């Protein structure tokens, strides 16, 4: 750190020139990054659903499995000649849209309803490419649907591709809006903290700088692997939150050091050696926590982890290089022009009010520990009922086209078209013959008899299933006689395929019960089978993430313990930090479960009441971000306690003095974090809203109840054991010191 402090204070212009060049080079790719992101939840290699998809492509020549559903509202109803002519013109134009390979018309009968009872709603299905060109084709379909609308014909578009593309678009829009809404409010808080315009602008500059460079890195990563659209939200949250936190700490310490002798470069150097060390350790804890997202074998989730680690490391580097270089050049000008004078916040010294508060807390430590812990556990209770999965269109707020159109599909009774299960039956190397036909018919009959099944697409459909002479939309049309052989038998006729369509769209928490019954029915068929389709893929994806959570938690706990052991040379302090951070995370889980899943206060927060599940990546993502950010405040407080102990103060007095000196900066930083996270609650993507809600609640609890009540009370109770370390271990560990 000493070599770094000398570099940034002796060569500040060089440091700033390098950062300026990096920012200029990053600006253009950073602007391209949002368009390269994906809301596709991803696919596990070698999973059962992936093998089914591969077999459909290779053995059944199935290429166009990406279905766009178009819900048309007709006035007058479809039964009239005028409406029929309008609808036929609409379908003819849809068939001419480039990229659309087949259009399946709505009909009046069939196992899957595609026309409402009153004839005012009709469902049309269009097949588009599975991957390459899917988004572009969907855009053309949507443009055509908009153009085709008239007084008697209204069209809304949904389907897997439409839902994914809406997720991407609205996640990008939510992130931009959150940035623009959070920055002015954050600037007001910083102005209250510093009172000076220059000092206020520096933390914002560091946050924007780290976000820009990190987004450019995300754009580069998108050329190597699929990158989650939520990675952009992670980068913005951490870049603004942590970047402003660290800069707040650095600028505050610089102003304190500048008072000593007025030498700007010397003050900047001492700032790097003191606050810079705290920033370095805080950043490393956040990076360790975000690295937990790299553990699941899913590119979609790993991209969020890589984005988080990248932005945190960039924020740390910018905070200990670019910021002190600016401070060295600014000197006393960092305090001007002074716009506000608020002594309660703009004082680098100890706060008499917070010091008195700390004395009251430590006077009754058992009461503080018991009541604080009980309150956090009470908030965490709803998390016992947490259900996770891929929310699909229900993960968007009402008013988004793909969600509203899916509600129309559901009302038609055709929601199962987006929850189809693909079944591959293996004949064991034999070719399909009369004996297999009997067994095949029995399997199909067993599947059709299952509760919750709307229809089974197979070669044995009845005339009623085919939906009349005019054809019908969705699965009815897929069952047309000319396509049945092609879709039901592999090219070598050694594999059979059936498609099971549920009677409704299956929400994530409804997939497992249905799949269990389906596997039970197939288990008695005598065929070896594979089960795939969107519901199976979603369930496999969710289990892969939740299955990685225990390993991620243990990894983060281990890494954090070692880092804090090195920083504070104590066994109890790291254990205490891990337990208390876990309490904060648990409380955030409970609140998010209560609001998003159970619907408590969901309406005022703009969260739909029918989501029913939390996004499968949310528990891991919340844990990683929360655990890392909570350590910021932990290190800010503990490093000051340790500093006071090393100066010779008794443990109890050191705790009181540390709270008095850090509470102001911790609460100011928490207010800024709270604003940044709350900005994400105002959006259209429920997962983003959930993340913002969980982080805002956790920061509010962590910076008040935990850091200023629970931690001081525990440190008082532990006494000299706070800093106990076995002699043999003390001799093995390198000598480090964290202070600010």
Secondary structure, DSSP 8 states (H G I E B T S, - for coil): -HHHHHHHHHSHHHHHHHHHHHHHHHHHHHHHHGGG-B------TT-HHHHHHHHHHHTS-----EEEEEEEEESS-TTSHHHHHHHHHHHHHHHTSTT--EEE---S-SSS--B-TTSSEEEEEEEE-SSTTHHHHHHHHHHHHHHH-BTTEEEEEEEHHHHHHHHHHHHHHHHHHHHHHHHHHHHHHHHHHH-BHHHHHHHHHHHHHHHHHHHHHHHHHHTTS--BTHHHHHHHHHHHHHHHHHHHHHHHHHHHHHHHH--HHHHHHHHHHHHHHHHHHHHHHHHHHHGGGGSSS-HHHHHHHHHHHHHHHHHHHHHHTHHHHHHHHHGGGGG-SB----TTTS--S--HHHHHHHHHHHHTHHHHHHHHHHHHHHHHGGGGG--EE--GGGGB-TT-HHHHHHHHHHHHT-GGGGS-EEEEEE-TT----HHHHHHHHHHHHHHHTSTTEEEEESTT--HHHHT-TT--SHHHHHT-HHHHHHHHB-TTS-EEEEEEEESS---HHHHHHHHHHHHHHHHTSSSEEEEEEHHHHHHHHHHHHHHHHHHHHHHHHHHHHHHHHHHH--SHHHHHHHHHHHHHHHHHHHHHIIIIIT-TTTTTTT--TT--SEETTHHHHHHHHHHHHHHHHHHHHHHHHHHHHHTT--HHHHHHHHHHHHHHHHHHHHHHHHHHHHHHHSSSBHHHHHHHHHHHHHHHHIIIIIIIIIHHHHHHHHGGGGG---HHHHHHS-------
